Amino acid sequence: MGMALLFMAGLDLHDIHKHFGSIIAAQNVNLHLPHGRFVCFLGPSGCGKTTLLRLIAGLERPTRGRIFLEDKDITDQPAHQRHFYAIREDGVGGNAPARRARGRPGT
């Protein structure tokens, strides 16, 4: 399973940690992603791919660490003010709700 992002501006994650109670979803994440770079997060289920995307998009707040977009700290910026798009691998092609929406249930 994988996820992809297209970055329209440089993005930096500095010492990102995310905990859900006693569960550690992300720990010591440091990334530098230059402007215009296409990036895929690949890994097994439960390894933190979706958590990282949700943190970058502003749908979750990190437990610790900062997120920068073009050198501007956006860690506390609401999701609707960020301009990120994510594509889930399992949302392409074999998505059952999409098939039903096209009028082809079960195909």
Legacy VTK file of the C-alpha trace (Angstrom):
# vtk DataFile Version 3.0
C-alpha trace
ASCII
DATASET POLYDATA
POINTS 107 float
0.000 0.000 0.000
1.356 3.447 -0.823
0.461 7.103 -0.844
1.692 9.936 -3.029
2.015 13.687 -2.645
2.918 16.406 -5.108
4.646 19.299 -3.396
4.141 22.691 -4.976
6.499 24.299 -2.453
9.447 23.152 -0.366
8.386 21.228 2.724
10.404 20.455 5.837
9.468 18.290 8.803
11.627 18.857 11.880
11.718 16.241 14.644
8.080 15.200 14.153
6.513 12.937 16.767
2.872 11.848 16.930
1.395 9.815 19.778
-2.145 8.554 20.146
-2.201 7.791 23.857
0.476 5.123 24.370
0.697 4.380 20.608
3.666 5.979 18.847
2.564 6.657 15.254
5.578 8.764 14.224
8.892 9.320 15.947
11.929 11.465 15.062
10.733 12.204 11.507
12.944 14.677 9.671
12.323 15.280 5.969
13.354 17.895 3.418
11.231 17.793 0.260
12.191 20.364 -2.396
9.696 22.389 -4.446
8.006 20.414 -7.245
9.127 17.016 -5.987
6.765 14.036 -6.305
7.040 11.830 -3.227
5.642 8.417 -2.310
5.418 7.034 1.203
5.596 3.253 1.014
5.380 0.730 3.797
3.272 -1.885 5.511
-0.058 -1.176 7.127
0.325 0.668 10.418
3.796 2.104 9.780
2.664 5.767 9.859
2.131 6.742 6.206
-1.369 8.110 6.726
-0.366 9.788 9.977
2.427 11.675 8.196
0.062 12.777 5.434
-2.527 13.918 7.979
0.157 15.873 9.846
1.374 17.541 6.649
-2.192 18.370 5.586
-3.024 19.853 8.987
-5.655 17.252 9.867
-3.578 16.214 12.898
-1.196 18.198 15.106
2.181 16.739 15.962
2.828 15.806 19.562
6.243 17.380 19.080
8.115 18.985 16.181
7.478 21.625 13.527
6.339 21.634 9.894
7.651 24.306 7.503
6.443 25.253 4.026
8.893 27.469 2.128
10.566 28.303 5.461
7.249 29.411 7.029
6.161 27.491 10.121
2.732 26.021 9.274
2.501 23.628 12.235
-0.454 25.522 13.718
-2.003 26.564 10.382
-5.475 25.050 9.801
-5.898 22.437 7.078
-8.077 24.679 4.892
-5.175 27.133 4.560
-2.701 24.495 3.376
-2.560 23.455 -0.262
-1.688 19.769 -0.229
-3.215 16.912 -2.162
-2.860 13.209 -1.411
-3.686 10.196 -3.531
-4.281 6.848 -1.869
-3.176 3.835 -3.859
-6.248 1.851 -2.834
-8.513 4.694 -4.014
-7.579 4.217 -7.652
-9.246 1.659 -9.900
-10.604 -0.981 -7.522
-12.603 1.329 -5.271
-16.021 -0.309 -4.666
-17.861 2.934 -3.735
-16.636 4.503 -6.979
-17.928 1.514 -8.958
-21.340 1.841 -7.302
-21.344 5.560 -8.002
-20.812 4.827 -11.694
-23.825 2.532 -11.699
-21.909 -0.745 -11.860
-22.440 -2.353 -8.472
-20.301 -5.380 -7.839
-18.213 -5.111 -11.001
LINES 1 108
107 0 1 2 3 4 5 6 7 8 9 10 11 12 13 14 15 16 17 18 19 20 21 22 23 24 25 26 27 28 29 30 31 32 33 34 35 36 37 38 39 40 41 42 43 44 45 46 47 48 49 50 51 52 53 54 55 56 57 58 59 60 61 62 63 64 65 66 67 68 69 70 71 72 73 74 75 76 77 78 79 80 81 82 83 84 85 86 87 88 89 90 91 92 93 94 95 96 97 98 99 100 101 102 103 104 105 106
